[in-house]
């Protein structure tokens, strides 16, 4: 398979910068998958799990927040507000965030508060899900 360059960055760090064989990002209408020579495009990234397949066959997972992906001239640039590896997720903190978001969702007084609470809940659920899969995969090895 052919490679392309990929840069994934959040507001505070570069998550990945290097060659890859494929990139899968979460989107509002499913997932977008990119491979070398993909058609040029710009798309919104939603909260979810991002996957990078490296040339050595290994896969890098990241739980990301909202952002954009741009594919141009055989290069993908992903800019998201947050991204973290499953092994770096603090499960206790993620559970607290989920519980807090659920409470805020019940108490939301405006549409804006409701939407913010929904986004926080979705992020917490994806973080817990990714962390659980990572822990499960590590136990199998």
C-alpha positions in Angstrom: 0.0 0.0 0.0 1.1 3.5 -0.7 1.8 6.0 2.1 0.8 9.6 2.7 1.8 12.2 5.2 -0.5 12.8 8.2 -0.4 15.4 10.9 -2.9 15.2 13.8 -2.8 18.2 16.3 -4.9 19.5 19.1 -4.8 22.8 20.8 -2.0 21.7 23.1 0.1 19.1 21.3 1.0 17.2 18.1 -0.6 13.8 18.5 0.9 12.2 15.3 3.2 13.5 12.6 4.5 11.0 10.0 3.6 8.6 7.2 0.5 6.4 7.3 -1.3 3.9 5.1 -4.8 4.9 6.2 -6.6 7.3 8.4 -10.1 6.9 9.8 -11.8 9.9 11.5 -15.2 10.1 13.1 -17.7 12.4 11.4 -21.3 13.5 11.9 -22.5 11.1 9.3 -20.3 8.1 10.1 -16.6 7.7 9.5 -14.3 9.0 6.8 -11.4 6.8 5.7 -8.5 8.2 3.8 -5.8 6.4 1.8 -3.0 7.7 -0.4 -4.1 9.8 -3.4 -7.6 10.4 -1.8 -9.6 13.1 -3.4 -9.0 16.6 -1.9 -11.6 17.5 0.7 -12.3 19.2 4.0 -14.7 17.6 6.5 -15.9 18.2 10.0 -14.6 15.8 12.7 -16.9 14.7 15.5 -16.3 13.3 18.9 -15.1 9.7 18.6 -12.2 7.4 18.0 -9.6 8.2 15.3 -7.4 5.5 13.8 -4.0 5.8 12.0 -2.5 2.7 10.4 1.3 3.2 10.2 3.5 1.7 7.5 4.8 -1.0 9.9 1.2 -2.2 10.3 0.6 -0.9 13.8 -2.4 1.2 14.6 -2.5 4.4 16.6 -5.8 5.1 18.4 -6.9 8.5 19.6 -10.1 9.7 21.3 -10.8 13.1 19.7 -13.0 16.0 20.2 -14.5 18.3 17.5 -12.4 19.6 14.7 -11.6 19.5 10.9 -9.7 17.2 8.6 -8.2 18.5 5.4 -6.8 16.2 2.7 -4.8 17.9 0.0 -1.8 17.0 -2.1 -1.5 13.5 -0.6 -1.4 15.0 2.9 -3.9 14.8 5.7 -4.1 17.5 8.4 -6.4 16.9 11.3 -7.0 19.7 13.8 -9.2 18.9 16.8 -9.8 20.6 20.2 -8.7 17.5 22.2 -7.1 14.1 21.5 -5.7 11.5 23.8 -4.5 7.9 23.6 -6.6 5.3 25.3 -3.8 4.4 27.7 -3.6 8.0 28.9 -7.2 8.2 29.8 -7.9 8.4 33.6 -10.9 6.1 34.0 -12.0 7.6 37.4 -11.9 11.1 35.9 -13.8 10.0 32.8 -16.5 8.4 35.0 -16.8 11.6 37.0 -17.1 13.6 33.8 -19.8 11.2 32.6 -21.8 11.5 35.8 -21.5 15.3 35.8 -22.6 15.6 32.2 -25.6 13.4 32.9 -26.6 15.6 35.9 -26.1 18.8 33.8 -28.2 17.2 31.0 -31.1 16.7 33.4 -30.8 20.3 34.7 -30.3 22.1 31.4 -32.4 25.2 31.2 -31.6 26.3 27.7 -30.9 24.7 24.4 -27.3 25.8 24.5 -26.8 24.2 28.0 -28.5 21.0 26.7 -26.2 20.8 23.7 -23.1 21.4 25.7 -24.1 18.7 28.2 -24.8 16.3 25.4 -21.3 16.9 23.9 -19.7 16.5 27.3 -21.6 13.2 27.8 -20.6 11.9 24.4 -17.0 12.7 25.0 -17.0 11.0 28.4 -18.7 7.9 26.9 -16.1 7.6 24.1 -13.3 8.1 26.5 -14.6 5.3 28.8 -15.3 3.0 25.8 -11.8 3.5 24.4 -10.2 3.1 27.8 -12.1 -0.1 28.3 -11.1 -1.5 25.0 -7.5 -0.6 25.6 -7.5 -2.3 29.0 -9.2 -5.4 27.6 -6.7 -5.6 24.7 -3.8 -5.4 27.2 -5.2 -8.2 29.3 -5.4 -10.5 26.3 -1.7 -10.1 25.4 
